[in-house]
Amino acid sequence: MIVAISISPAGADETGGVAASVAEAVQVIRDSGLPCETNSMFTNIEGEWDEVMAVVKEAVFKVAATSPRVGLVLKADLRRGYDTGQLTAKVERVEEHLR
């Protein structure tokens, strides 16, 4: 499965930014060893249901340790028979149609 998550703390720094808190969540995800990629809006994680959800939980709780409220947006893609390598394969299939 692939999940796209966005974790945001309720509070921001003096500039309105949340990058420091988001970086803590991203570090948890990267330290998990699961295939992942981060873009300007989401971090995508690939793996089995239980392992991905455990990482999501850990990342949310990491941000919650310094914020009284945390928002989580999660989108999941579960496709039977497509268990690994889909972070890049899905994009490659779209790019193939654009050539």
PyMOL commands that place a pseudoatom at each C-alpha (Angstrom):
pseudoatom trace, name=CA, resn=MET, resi=1, chain=A, elem=C, hetatm=0, pos=[0.000, 0.000, 0.000]
pseudoatom trace, name=CA, resn=ILE, resi=2, chain=A, elem=C, hetatm=0, pos=[0.977, 3.611, -0.431]
pseudoatom trace, name=CA, resn=VAL, resi=3, chain=A, elem=C, hetatm=0, pos=[-0.165, 6.366, 1.877]
pseudoatom trace, name=CA, resn=ALA, resi=4, chain=A, elem=C, hetatm=0, pos=[0.221, 10.088, 1.383]
pseudoatom trace, name=CA, resn=ILE, resi=5, chain=A, elem=C, hetatm=0, pos=[0.231, 11.956, 4.675]
pseudoatom trace, name=CA, resn=SER, resi=6, chain=A, elem=C, hetatm=0, pos=[0.394, 15.547, 5.768]
pseudoatom trace, name=CA, resn=ILE, resi=7, chain=A, elem=C, hetatm=0, pos=[0.940, 16.250, 9.463]
pseudoatom trace, name=CA, resn=SER, resi=8, chain=A, elem=C, hetatm=0, pos=[0.568, 19.791, 10.780]
pseudoatom trace, name=CA, resn=PRO, resi=9, chain=A, elem=C, hetatm=0, pos=[0.875, 21.171, 14.298]
pseudoatom trace, name=CA, resn=ALA, resi=10, chain=A, elem=C, hetatm=0, pos=[-1.742, 23.629, 15.535]
pseudoatom trace, name=CA, resn=GLY, resi=11, chain=A, elem=C, hetatm=0, pos=[0.882, 26.264, 16.295]
pseudoatom trace, name=CA, resn=ALA, resi=12, chain=A, elem=C, hetatm=0, pos=[3.422, 27.908, 14.055]
pseudoatom trace, name=CA, resn=ASP, resi=13, chain=A, elem=C, hetatm=0, pos=[6.665, 29.763, 14.601]
pseudoatom trace, name=CA, resn=GLU, resi=14, chain=A, elem=C, hetatm=0, pos=[6.885, 33.569, 14.564]
pseudoatom trace, name=CA, resn=THR, resi=15, chain=A, elem=C, hetatm=0, pos=[6.841, 33.575, 10.732]
pseudoatom trace, name=CA, resn=GLY, resi=16, chain=A, elem=C, hetatm=0, pos=[3.799, 31.312, 10.523]
pseudoatom trace, name=CA, resn=GLY, resi=17, chain=A, elem=C, hetatm=0, pos=[5.931, 28.350, 9.488]
pseudoatom trace, name=CA, resn=VAL, resi=18, chain=A, elem=C, hetatm=0, pos=[5.631, 24.764, 10.629]
pseudoatom trace, name=CA, resn=ALA, resi=19, chain=A, elem=C, hetatm=0, pos=[8.779, 23.400, 8.959]
pseudoatom trace, name=CA, resn=ALA, resi=20, chain=A, elem=C, hetatm=0, pos=[10.537, 22.427, 12.194]
pseudoatom trace, name=CA, resn=SER, resi=21, chain=A, elem=C, hetatm=0, pos=[7.627, 20.276, 13.381]
pseudoatom trace, name=CA, resn=VAL, resi=22, chain=A, elem=C, hetatm=0, pos=[7.081, 18.800, 9.937]
pseudoatom trace, name=CA, resn=ALA, resi=23, chain=A, elem=C, hetatm=0, pos=[10.786, 17.933, 9.758]
pseudoatom trace, name=CA, resn=GLU, resi=24, chain=A, elem=C, hetatm=0, pos=[10.472, 15.954, 12.990]
pseudoatom trace, name=CA, resn=ALA, resi=25, chain=A, elem=C, hetatm=0, pos=[7.627, 13.905, 11.483]
pseudoatom trace, name=CA, resn=VAL, resi=26, chain=A, elem=C, hetatm=0, pos=[9.532, 13.371, 8.230]
pseudoatom trace, name=CA, resn=GLN, resi=27, chain=A, elem=C, hetatm=0, pos=[12.579, 12.196, 10.191]
pseudoatom trace, name=CA, resn=VAL, resi=28, chain=A, elem=C, hetatm=0, pos=[10.471, 9.541, 11.932]
pseudoatom trace, name=CA, resn=ILE, resi=29, chain=A, elem=C, hetatm=0, pos=[9.244, 8.350, 8.544]
pseudoatom trace, name=CA, resn=ARG, resi=30, chain=A, elem=C, hetatm=0, pos=[12.712, 8.268, 6.994]
pseudoatom trace, name=CA, resn=ASP, resi=31, chain=A, elem=C, hetatm=0, pos=[14.157, 6.490, 10.033]
pseudoatom trace, name=CA, resn=SER, resi=32, chain=A, elem=C, hetatm=0, pos=[11.516, 3.763, 9.617]
pseudoatom trace, name=CA, resn=GLY, resi=33, chain=A, elem=C, hetatm=0, pos=[13.357, 2.336, 6.618]
pseudoatom trace, name=CA, resn=LEU, resi=34, chain=A, elem=C, hetatm=0, pos=[10.168, 2.145, 4.557]
pseudoatom trace, name=CA, resn=PRO, resi=35, chain=A, elem=C, hetatm=0, pos=[10.299, 3.486, 1.007]
pseudoatom trace, name=CA, resn=CYS, resi=36, chain=A, elem=C, hetatm=0, pos=[9.193, 7.115, 1.136]
pseudoatom trace, name=CA, resn=GLU, resi=37, chain=A, elem=C, hetatm=0, pos=[9.373, 10.428, -0.640]
pseudoatom trace, name=CA, resn=THR, resi=38, chain=A, elem=C, hetatm=0, pos=[8.571, 13.938, 0.493]
pseudoatom trace, name=CA, resn=ASN, resi=39, chain=A, elem=C, hetatm=0, pos=[7.225, 16.752, -1.637]
pseudoatom trace, name=CA, resn=SER, resi=40, chain=A, elem=C, hetatm=0, pos=[5.931, 20.222, -0.804]
pseudoatom trace, name=CA, resn=MET, resi=41, chain=A, elem=C, hetatm=0, pos=[2.544, 18.997, 0.410]
pseudoatom trace, name=CA, resn=PHE, resi=42, chain=A, elem=C, hetatm=0, pos=[2.780, 15.336, 1.459]
pseudoatom trace, name=CA, resn=THR, resi=43, chain=A, elem=C, hetatm=0, pos=[5.090, 12.516, 2.369]
pseudoatom trace, name=CA, resn=ASN, resi=44, chain=A, elem=C, hetatm=0, pos=[4.367, 9.226, 0.604]
pseudoatom trace, name=CA, resn=ILE, resi=45, chain=A, elem=C, hetatm=0, pos=[5.133, 5.967, 2.395]
pseudoatom trace, name=CA, resn=GLU, resi=46, chain=A, elem=C, hetatm=0, pos=[5.029, 2.445, 0.949]
pseudoatom trace, name=CA, resn=GLY, resi=47, chain=A, elem=C, hetatm=0, pos=[4.692, -0.802, 2.877]
pseudoatom trace, name=CA, resn=GLU, resi=48, chain=A, elem=C, hetatm=0, pos=[2.328, -3.230, 4.535]
pseudoatom trace, name=CA, resn=TRP, resi=49, chain=A, elem=C, hetatm=0, pos=[-0.736, -1.841, 6.332]
pseudoatom trace, name=CA, resn=ASP, resi=50, chain=A, elem=C, hetatm=0, pos=[0.433, -2.447, 9.898]
pseudoatom trace, name=CA, resn=GLU, resi=51, chain=A, elem=C, hetatm=0, pos=[3.963, -1.166, 9.376]
pseudoatom trace, name=CA, resn=VAL, resi=52, chain=A, elem=C, hetatm=0, pos=[2.840, 1.968, 7.521]
pseudoatom trace, name=CA, resn=MET, resi=53, chain=A, elem=C, hetatm=0, pos=[0.166, 2.793, 10.084]
pseudoatom trace, name=CA, resn=ALA, resi=54, chain=A, elem=C, hetatm=0, pos=[2.648, 2.296, 12.929]
pseudoatom trace, name=CA, resn=VAL, resi=55, chain=A, elem=C, hetatm=0, pos=[4.979, 4.831, 11.300]
pseudoatom trace, name=CA, resn=VAL, resi=56, chain=A, elem=C, hetatm=0, pos=[2.119, 7.278, 10.742]
pseudoatom trace, name=CA, resn=LYS, resi=57, chain=A, elem=C, hetatm=0, pos=[1.153, 6.969, 14.402]
pseudoatom trace, name=CA, resn=GLU, resi=58, chain=A, elem=C, hetatm=0, pos=[4.733, 7.512, 15.564]
pseudoatom trace, name=CA, resn=ALA, resi=59, chain=A, elem=C, hetatm=0, pos=[5.129, 10.589, 13.334]
pseudoatom trace, name=CA, resn=VAL, resi=60, chain=A, elem=C, hetatm=0, pos=[1.863, 12.112, 14.573]
pseudoatom trace, name=CA, resn=PHE, resi=61, chain=A, elem=C, hetatm=0, pos=[2.799, 11.512, 18.200]
pseudoatom trace, name=CA, resn=LYS, resi=62, chain=A, elem=C, hetatm=0, pos=[6.234, 13.057, 17.598]
pseudoatom trace, name=CA, resn=VAL, resi=63, chain=A, elem=C, hetatm=0, pos=[4.573, 16.303, 16.502]
pseudoatom trace, name=CA, resn=ALA, resi=64, chain=A, elem=C, hetatm=0, pos=[1.975, 16.025, 19.281]
pseudoatom trace, name=CA, resn=ALA, resi=65, chain=A, elem=C, hetatm=0, pos=[4.801, 16.040, 21.832]
pseudoatom trace, name=CA, resn=THR, resi=66, chain=A, elem=C, hetatm=0, pos=[5.360, 19.742, 21.093]
pseudoatom trace, name=CA, resn=SER, resi=67, chain=A, elem=C, hetatm=0, pos=[1.935, 20.850, 19.887]
pseudoatom trace, name=CA, resn=PRO, resi=68, chain=A, elem=C, hetatm=0, pos=[-1.376, 20.761, 21.755]
pseudoatom trace, name=CA, resn=ARG, resi=69, chain=A, elem=C, hetatm=0, pos=[-3.221, 19.874, 18.561]
pseudoatom trace, name=CA, resn=VAL, resi=70, chain=A, elem=C, hetatm=0, pos=[-2.167, 18.041, 15.398]
pseudoatom trace, name=CA, resn=GLY, resi=71, chain=A, elem=C, hetatm=0, pos=[-3.893, 17.748, 12.037]
pseudoatom trace, name=CA, resn=LEU, resi=72, chain=A, elem=C, hetatm=0, pos=[-3.446, 14.647, 9.891]
pseudoatom trace, name=CA, resn=VAL, resi=73, chain=A, elem=C, hetatm=0, pos=[-4.480, 14.227, 6.266]
pseudoatom trace, name=CA, resn=LEU, resi=74, chain=A, elem=C, hetatm=0, pos=[-4.080, 10.658, 5.012]
pseudoatom trace, name=CA, resn=LYS, resi=75, chain=A, elem=C, hetatm=0, pos=[-4.842, 9.184, 1.609]
pseudoatom trace, name=CA, resn=ALA, resi=76, chain=A, elem=C, hetatm=0, pos=[-4.248, 5.475, 0.983]
pseudoatom trace, name=CA, resn=ASP, resi=77, chain=A, elem=C, hetatm=0, pos=[-3.923, 3.400, -2.178]
pseudoatom trace, name=CA, resn=LEU, resi=78, chain=A, elem=C, hetatm=0, pos=[-4.365, -0.338, -1.773]
pseudoatom trace, name=CA, resn=ARG, resi=79, chain=A, elem=C, hetatm=0, pos=[-4.116, -2.394, -4.949]
pseudoatom trace, name=CA, resn=ARG, resi=80, chain=A, elem=C, hetatm=0, pos=[-4.013, -6.169, -4.846]
pseudoatom trace, name=CA, resn=GLY, resi=81, chain=A, elem=C, hetatm=0, pos=[-0.971, -7.568, -6.621]
pseudoatom trace, name=CA, resn=TYR, resi=82, chain=A, elem=C, hetatm=0, pos=[0.920, -4.267, -6.534]
pseudoatom trace, name=CA, resn=ASP, resi=83, chain=A, elem=C, hetatm=0, pos=[2.604, -4.535, -3.160]
pseudoatom trace, name=CA, resn=THR, resi=84, chain=A, elem=C, hetatm=0, pos=[6.055, -3.028, -3.681]
pseudoatom trace, name=CA, resn=GLY, resi=85, chain=A, elem=C, hetatm=0, pos=[7.831, -0.588, -5.942]
pseudoatom trace, name=CA, resn=GLN, resi=86, chain=A, elem=C, hetatm=0, pos=[4.736, 1.463, -6.643]
pseudoatom trace, name=CA, resn=LEU, resi=87, chain=A, elem=C, hetatm=0, pos=[6.107, 4.814, -5.460]
pseudoatom trace, name=CA, resn=THR, resi=88, chain=A, elem=C, hetatm=0, pos=[7.989, 5.040, -8.727]
pseudoatom trace, name=CA, resn=ALA, resi=89, chain=A, elem=C, hetatm=0, pos=[6.047, 2.573, -10.888]
pseudoatom trace, name=CA, resn=LYS, resi=90, chain=A, elem=C, hetatm=0, pos=[2.806, 4.558, -10.689]
pseudoatom trace, name=CA, resn=VAL, resi=91, chain=A, elem=C, hetatm=0, pos=[4.585, 7.684, -11.894]
pseudoatom trace, name=CA, resn=GLU, resi=92, chain=A, elem=C, hetatm=0, pos=[6.378, 5.753, -14.635]
pseudoatom trace, name=CA, resn=ARG, resi=93, chain=A, elem=C, hetatm=0, pos=[3.039, 4.446, -15.956]
pseudoatom trace, name=CA, resn=VAL, resi=94, chain=A, elem=C, hetatm=0, pos=[1.692, 7.990, -16.208]
pseudoatom trace, name=CA, resn=GLU, resi=95, chain=A, elem=C, hetatm=0, pos=[4.900, 9.298, -17.795]
pseudoatom trace, name=CA, resn=GLU, resi=96, chain=A, elem=C, hetatm=0, pos=[4.703, 6.533, -20.402]
pseudoatom trace, name=CA, resn=HIS, resi=97, chain=A, elem=C, hetatm=0, pos=[1.335, 7.914, -21.519]
pseudoatom trace, name=CA, resn=LEU, resi=98, chain=A, elem=C, hetatm=0, pos=[2.790, 11.416, -21.775]
pseudoatom trace, name=CA, resn=ARG, resi=99, chain=A, elem=C, hetatm=0, pos=[5.497, 10.378, -24.245]
for i in range(1, 99): cmd.bond("trace and resi %d" % i, "trace and resi %d" % (i + 1))
show_as sticks, trace
zoom trace
